[in-house]
Amino acid sequence: MTLVLLIDDDPLIADIVSASLGNAGYTVGVLSDGRGALQIIEFKRPALVLLDCAMPYVPGVDVLRQIRSSRTCFSVPVLMLTARDRPPDRDIAMRAGATSYMCKPFDVELLITKIDQMIIESQRTYYSAKPRDLAAR
């Protein structure tokens, strides 16, 4: 099964997303804050990370920057799933390296479709890379 890592401090969101993605055939790991997120991402190698912007301890954008700075995890797709719906918030996340952005509240079916598309595109990019490109990963 394909692993999706959700990093969100809202237990209701975690329950909804976990159940919905589980029903769609995904395995879901959940972290309630960004502390240690990069180490878990490097160890578990999820197919995709769902990341909230506003979290205690380490903001989501800082976690995103850590992922994009990582030698081993820089290419993991990251979908920012956040209540921040102002254009400046979206711009900050996209400049920091978010693959996509979705606002809460969200439609579960749209979320699953978006995740499916992002994972397919990520796999297509990975497998179409030239052999020397893969060695650099």
Secondary structure, 3 states (H helix, E strand, C coil): CEEEEEECCCHHHHHHHHHHHHHCCEEEEEECCCCCHHHHHHHHCCCEEEECCCCCCCCHHHHHHHHHHCCCCCCCCEEEEECCCCHHHHHHHHHHCCCEEEECCCCHHHHHHHHHHHHHHHHHHHHHCCHHHHHHC
